[in-house]
Amino acid sequence: MAAIILFRMREDVVEGAEATRVDRWLFAVRFFKSRSLAAQAVAGGKVHINGERAKASRAVRVGDRVTFMRGAVAFECKVMAIPLRRGPATEAAACYDETPESRTRREQFAANMRVASAMAPRSTERPDKHARKTLRRLRGRE
């Protein structure tokens, strides 16, 4: 006769966490491919919570504003939920709400990148000094 073992789950695990580390949250909502990459971004000073530079152990709570550099664009979002694990992208997207300013910056950057790629020469030669300067300006790196 097989023994039945019942596990009693803690209430905070079932209902959802109140707070979690910022590096764990960034990984769980799929902003970074690994937790170590998220921790490196936090340690490098690229992540801010409510306008203050964060350390990897800093707790993120619902309602906090998280800002970090995503490529060459500053990404800003409001924490809507704390996921218990790294799940599908649809669940991860429900855990944050991107601010309208951040969305505008991201769309403007994408438009600039389309213009820059259209202007880029399609030859095997490198762009000259003037063309490189123009491309850097369009990509937001100057």
GROMACS elastic network, one bead per residue, 0.5 to 0.9 nm:
[ bonds ]
;  ai    aj funct       b0    kb
    9    12     6  0.85310   500
    9    13     6  0.69652   500
    9    14     6  0.68902   500
   10    13     6  0.55116   500
   10    14     6  0.65685   500
   10    15     6  0.88705   500
   11    14     6  0.52140   500
   11    15     6  0.60560   500
   11    16     6  0.82170   500
   12    15     6  0.53171   500
   12    16     6  0.56052   500
   12    17     6  0.58153   500
   12    18     6  0.78198   500
   13    16     6  0.53359   500
   13    17     6  0.63024   500
   13    84     6  0.73446   500
   14    17     6  0.84174   500
   14    84     6  0.89406   500
   16    81     6  0.84543   500
   16    82     6  0.69083   500
   16    83     6  0.70344   500
   16    84     6  0.64389   500
   17    20     6  0.71363   500
   17    81     6  0.85697   500
   17    82     6  0.59873   500
   17    83     6  0.72494   500
   17    84     6  0.66503   500
   18    60     6  0.86158   500
   18    61     6  0.63919   500
   18    62     6  0.74908   500
   18    81     6  0.86083   500
   18    82     6  0.69189   500
   19    59     6  0.58318   500
   19    60     6  0.53839   500
   19    62     6  0.74682   500
   19    82     6  0.66556   500
   20    23     6  0.85429   500
   20    24     6  0.68180   500
   20    25     6  0.65058   500
   20    57     6  0.84725   500
   20    58     6  0.79785   500
   20    59     6  0.51594   500
   20    60     6  0.54735   500
   20    61     6  0.70927   500
   20    82     6  0.71060   500
   20    83     6  0.88881   500
   21    24     6  0.52767   500
   21    25     6  0.62257   500
   21    26     6  0.87317   500
   21    56     6  0.65123   500
   21    57     6  0.51811   500
   21    58     6  0.54734   500
   21    60     6  0.60078   500
   22    25     6  0.50382   500
   22    26     6  0.61104   500
   22    27     6  0.85768   500
   22    38     6  0.83691   500
   22    39     6  0.82999   500
   22    42     6  0.79852   500
   22    47     6  0.87700   500
   22    49     6  0.86725   500
   22    54     6  0.79147   500
   22    55     6  0.78513   500
   22    56     6  0.58504   500
   22    57     6  0.65952   500
   22    58     6  0.57814   500
   22    59     6  0.58622   500
   22    60     6  0.55367   500
   22    66     6  0.89368   500
   23    26     6  0.52082   500
   23    27     6  0.62686   500
   23    28     6  0.85916   500
   23    35     6  0.63146   500
   23    36     6  0.79970   500
   23    37     6  0.85357   500
   23    38     6  0.51234   500
   23    39     6  0.51416   500
   23    40     6  0.86643   500
   23    41     6  0.84440   500
   23    42     6  0.69033   500
   23    55     6  0.86085   500
   23    56     6  0.54577   500
   23    57     6  0.74538   500
   23    58     6  0.83699   500
   24    27     6  0.51921   500
   24    28     6  0.60262   500
   24    29     6  0.86979   500
   24    35     6  0.62727   500
   24    38     6  0.75867   500
   24    39     6  0.81686   500
   24    56     6  0.84043   500
   25    29     6  0.61470   500
   25    30     6  0.85323   500
   25    31     6  0.88866   500
   25    35     6  0.89380   500
   25    38     6  0.88748   500
   25    60     6  0.74500   500
   25    82     6  0.70147   500
   25    83     6  0.73963   500
   25    85     6  0.89778   500
   25    86     6  0.87362   500
   26    29     6  0.54998   500
   26    30     6  0.63961   500
   26    31     6  0.54847   500
   26    32     6  0.64111   500
   26    35     6  0.77503   500
   26    38     6  0.62401   500
   26    39     6  0.88461   500
   27    30     6  0.51436   500
   27    31     6  0.59498   500
   27    32     6  0.52348   500
   27    33     6  0.66910   500
   27    34     6  0.60871   500
   27    35     6  0.52492   500
   27    36     6  0.86817   500
   27    37     6  0.83771   500
   27    38     6  0.62204   500
   27    39     6  0.89835   500
   27    86     6  0.70922   500
   28    31     6  0.77755   500
   28    32     6  0.83602   500
   28    35     6  0.83255   500
   28    82     6  0.86368   500
   28    83     6  0.66425   500
   28    84     6  0.80312   500
   28    85     6  0.60233   500
   28    87     6  0.70553   500
   28    92     6  0.69555   500
   29    32     6  0.81329   500
   29    82     6  0.87974   500
   29    83     6  0.75430   500
   29    85     6  0.88814   500
   29    86     6  0.66254   500
   29    87     6  0.78913   500
   29    88     6  0.88557   500
   29    89     6  0.75160   500
   29    91     6  0.80604   500
   29    93     6  0.67456   500
   29    94     6  0.86946   500
   29    95     6  0.67853   500
   29    96     6  0.79095   500
   30    33     6  0.65504   500
   30    34     6  0.85593   500
   30    86     6  0.74079   500
   30    87     6  0.85806   500
   30    88     6  0.87794   500
   30    89     6  0.70892   500
   30    92     6  0.66030   500
   30    93     6  0.84102   500
   31    34     6  0.89674   500
   31    38     6  0.79706   500
   31    70     6  0.85199   500
   32    35     6  0.70006   500
   32    36     6  0.87393   500
   32    37     6  0.62995   500
   32    38     6  0.56985   500
   33    36     6  0.86490   500
   33    37     6  0.69757   500
   33    38     6  0.79568   500
   34    37     6  0.53198   500
   34    38     6  0.65199   500
   34    39     6  0.87801   500
   35    39     6  0.61279   500
   35    40     6  0.85829   500
   36    40     6  0.61119   500
   36    41     6  0.86338   500
   37    40     6  0.50134   500
   37    41     6  0.62717   500
   37    42     6  0.86753   500
   38    41     6  0.51637   500
   38    42     6  0.62982   500
   38    43     6  0.86249   500
   38    56     6  0.84147   500
   39    42     6  0.50604   500
   39    43     6  0.60150   500
   39    44     6  0.84407   500
   39    55     6  0.84793   500
   39    56     6  0.57787   500
   40    43     6  0.50083   500
   40    44     6  0.59458   500
   40    45     6  0.87381   500
   40    46     6  0.88866   500
   40    56     6  0.85094   500
   41    44     6  0.50797   500
   41    45     6  0.65963   500
   41    46     6  0.54745   500
   41    47     6  0.65776   500
   41    56     6  0.89119   500
   41    68     6  0.82810   500
   41    69     6  0.85952   500
   42    45     6  0.54244   500
   42    46     6  0.57339   500
   42    47     6  0.51164   500
   42    48     6  0.81170   500
   42    53     6  0.83203   500
   42    54     6  0.64487   500
   42    55     6  0.59369   500
   42    56     6  0.56987   500
   42    68     6  0.86005   500
   43    46     6  0.75626   500
   43    47     6  0.82192   500
   43    54     6  0.79681   500
   43    55     6  0.61803   500
   43    56     6  0.65628   500
   44    47     6  0.79960   500
   45    48     6  0.75523   500
   45    53     6  0.62664   500
   45    54     6  0.71480   500
   45    55     6  0.80097   500
   45    68     6  0.87368   500
   46    53     6  0.77760   500
   46    54     6  0.85311   500
   46    67     6  0.80623   500
   46    68     6  0.52968   500
   46    69     6  0.58711   500
   47    52     6  0.84997   500
   47    53     6  0.62311   500
   47    54     6  0.60558   500
   47    55     6  0.82958   500
   47    66     6  0.70848   500
   47    67     6  0.57193   500
   47    69     6  0.71871   500
   48    51     6  0.55223   500
   48    52     6  0.50930   500
   48    54     6  0.53181   500
   48    55     6  0.88178   500
   48    65     6  0.80874   500
   48    66     6  0.57651   500
   48    67     6  0.50771   500
   48    68     6  0.62553   500
   49    52     6  0.53479   500
   49    53     6  0.64405   500
   49    54     6  0.61223   500
   49    58     6  0.87194   500
   49    60     6  0.77970   500
   49    64     6  0.66405   500
   49    65     6  0.55939   500
   49    67     6  0.63792   500
   49    68     6  0.88377   500
   50    53     6  0.85041   500
   50    64     6  0.61028   500
   50    66     6  0.63826   500
   50    67     6  0.78937   500
   51    65     6  0.76951   500
   51    66     6  0.79821   500
   51    67     6  0.76461   500
   54    57     6  0.81019   500
   54    58     6  0.60810   500
   55    58     6  0.53938   500
   56    59     6  0.84333   500
   60    63     6  0.87067   500
   60    64     6  0.66404   500
   60    65     6  0.89741   500
   60    66     6  0.85341   500
   60    79     6  0.78713   500
   60    82     6  0.81469   500
   61    64     6  0.58107   500
   61    79     6  0.69734   500
   61    80     6  0.85605   500
   61    81     6  0.79256   500
   61    82     6  0.73128   500
   62    65     6  0.89036   500
   62    78     6  0.78985   500
   62    79     6  0.50573   500
   62    80     6  0.53472   500
   62    81     6  0.56532   500
   62    82     6  0.69503   500
   63    78     6  0.60012   500
   63    79     6  0.52036   500
   63    80     6  0.62238   500
   63    81     6  0.84139   500
   64    77     6  0.84429   500
   64    78     6  0.57495   500
   64    79     6  0.54373   500
   64    80     6  0.83327   500
   65    76     6  0.69767   500
   65    77     6  0.57160   500
   65    79     6  0.63411   500
   66    75     6  0.81869   500
   66    76     6  0.57585   500
   66    77     6  0.54737   500
   66    78     6  0.62411   500
   66    79     6  0.71984   500
   67    74     6  0.68063   500
   67    75     6  0.55895   500
   67    77     6  0.65166   500
   67    78     6  0.88256   500
   68    73     6  0.84957   500
   68    74     6  0.57015   500
   68    75     6  0.54297   500
   68    76     6  0.66473   500
   69    72     6  0.64852   500
   69    73     6  0.57027   500
   69    75     6  0.58901   500
   69    76     6  0.87193   500
   70    73     6  0.53833   500
   70    74     6  0.59862   500
   70    75     6  0.60538   500
   71    74     6  0.79493   500
   72   109     6  0.85030   500
   72   139     6  0.78260   500
   72   140     6  0.68069   500
   72   141     6  0.70957   500
   73   102     6  0.84560   500
   73   105     6  0.70708   500
   73   106     6  0.64966   500
   73   109     6  0.72990   500
   73   140     6  0.82054   500
   74   102     6  0.69675   500
   74   105     6  0.77583   500
   74   106     6  0.80793   500
   75    98     6  0.77581   500
   75    99     6  0.84974   500
   75   102     6  0.55591   500
   75   103     6  0.79938   500
   75   105     6  0.83510   500
   75   106     6  0.77505   500
   76    97     6  0.86807   500
   76    98     6  0.60363   500
   76    99     6  0.60443   500
   76   100     6  0.89600   500
   76   101     6  0.80595   500
   76   102     6  0.55443   500
   76   103     6  0.84794   500
   77    96     6  0.61631   500
   77    97     6  0.53182   500
   77    99     6  0.54321   500
   77   102     6  0.77287   500
   78    95     6  0.86737   500
   78    96     6  0.55355   500
   78    97     6  0.51730   500
   78    98     6  0.63824   500
   78    99     6  0.71497   500
   79    82     6  0.76148   500
   79    95     6  0.62423   500
   79    97     6  0.66726   500
   79    98     6  0.89831   500
   80    94     6  0.71770   500
   80    97     6  0.66353   500
   81    94     6  0.74066   500
   81    96     6  0.67848   500
   82    85     6  0.89251   500
   82    95     6  0.64398   500
   82    96     6  0.89707   500
   83    86     6  0.70714   500
   83    87     6  0.81233   500
   83    91     6  0.83389   500
   83    92     6  0.75089   500
   83    95     6  0.69911   500
   84    87     6  0.86380   500
   86    89     6  0.87617   500
   86    91     6  0.88161   500
   86    92     6  0.74969   500
   87    90     6  0.82211   500
   87    91     6  0.63418   500
   87    92     6  0.65278   500
   88    91     6  0.54777   500
   88    92     6  0.63134   500
   88    93     6  0.87964   500
   89    93     6  0.60215   500
   89    94     6  0.86896   500
   90    93     6  0.52792   500
   90    94     6  0.66657   500
   91    94     6  0.53485   500
   91    95     6  0.69846   500
   92    95     6  0.53809   500
   92    96     6  0.75926   500
   93    96     6  0.59969   500
   93    97     6  0.77474   500
   94    97     6  0.74281   500
   98   101     6  0.84147   500
   98   102     6  0.65709   500
   98   103     6  0.66557   500
   99   102     6  0.52833   500
   99   103     6  0.63271   500
   99   104     6  0.87512   500
  100   103     6  0.50157   500
  100   104     6  0.61387   500
  100   105     6  0.86475   500
  101   104     6  0.51192   500
  101   105     6  0.62449   500
  101   106     6  0.86448   500
  102   105     6  0.50831   500
  102   106     6  0.61303   500
  102   107     6  0.86075   500
  103   106     6  0.50977   500
  103   107     6  0.61416   500
  103   108     6  0.85501   500
  104   107     6  0.51942   500
  104   108     6  0.60782   500
  104   109     6  0.85252   500
  105   108     6  0.51373   500
  105   109     6  0.60942   500
  105   110     6  0.86256   500
  106   109     6  0.50933   500
  106   110     6  0.62136   500
  106   111     6  0.86886   500
  107   110     6  0.50245   500
  107   111     6  0.62207   500
  107   112     6  0.86364   500
  108   111     6  0.50736   500
  108   112     6  0.61981   500
  108   113     6  0.86196   500
  109   112     6  0.50215   500
  109   113     6  0.61454   500
  109   114     6  0.86870   500
  109   138     6  0.83262   500
  109   139     6  0.70665   500
  109   140     6  0.75546   500
  110   113     6  0.50341   500
  110   114     6  0.62868   500
  110   115     6  0.87455   500
  110   139     6  0.89330   500
  111   114     6  0.51441   500
  111   115     6  0.63850   500
  111   116     6  0.86311   500
  112   115     6  0.50994   500
  112   116     6  0.60508   500
  112   117     6  0.85817   500
  112   138     6  0.55868   500
  112   139     6  0.63577   500
  112   140     6  0.83505   500
  113   117     6  0.60233   500
  113   118     6  0.84686   500
  113   135     6  0.88735   500
  113   138     6  0.68602   500
  113   139     6  0.60092   500
  114   117     6  0.52068   500
  114   118     6  0.62002   500
  114   119     6  0.86552   500
  115   118     6  0.50881   500
  115   119     6  0.61806   500
  115   120     6  0.86135   500
  115   138     6  0.77625   500
  116   119     6  0.50569   500
  116   120     6  0.60388   500
  116   134     6  0.83634   500
  116   135     6  0.59080   500
  116   136     6  0.88311   500
  116   138     6  0.61181   500
  116   139     6  0.71618   500
  117   120     6  0.50770   500
  117   121     6  0.83618   500
  117   135     6  0.85693   500
  118   121     6  0.80405   500
  119   122     6  0.89269   500
  119   131     6  0.88704   500
  119   135     6  0.81511   500
  120   123     6  0.89138   500
  120   127     6  0.78976   500
  120   131     6  0.80298   500
  120   135     6  0.76533   500
  121   124     6  0.83892   500
  121   125     6  0.81924   500
  121   126     6  0.83543   500
  121   127     6  0.71051   500
  121   131     6  0.89660   500
  122   125     6  0.83495   500
  123   126     6  0.78846   500
  125   128     6  0.87967   500
  126   132     6  0.87697   500
  127   130     6  0.78417   500
  127   131     6  0.55095   500
  127   132     6  0.58467   500
  128   131     6  0.53442   500
  128   132     6  0.61486   500
  128   133     6  0.86673   500
  129   132     6  0.52143   500
  129   133     6  0.62458   500
  129   134     6  0.87303   500
  130   133     6  0.51802   500
  130   134     6  0.62869   500
  130   135     6  0.87102   500
  131   134     6  0.50735   500
  131   135     6  0.61512   500
  131   136     6  0.86171   500
  132   135     6  0.50862   500
  132   136     6  0.61249   500
  132   137     6  0.85862   500
  133   136     6  0.51490   500
  133   137     6  0.62092   500
  133   138     6  0.87073   500
  133   142     6  0.82368   500
  134   137     6  0.51361   500
  134   138     6  0.62646   500
  134   139     6  0.86753   500
  135   138     6  0.51184   500
  135   139     6  0.61374   500
  135   140     6  0.86730   500
  135   141     6  0.88491   500
  136   139     6  0.51145   500
  136   140     6  0.62692   500
  136   141     6  0.53047   500
  136   142     6  0.59276   500
  137   140     6  0.52727   500
  137   141     6  0.59981   500
  137   142     6  0.51914   500
  138   141     6  0.77290   500
  138   142     6  0.84004   500
  139   142     6  0.80124   500
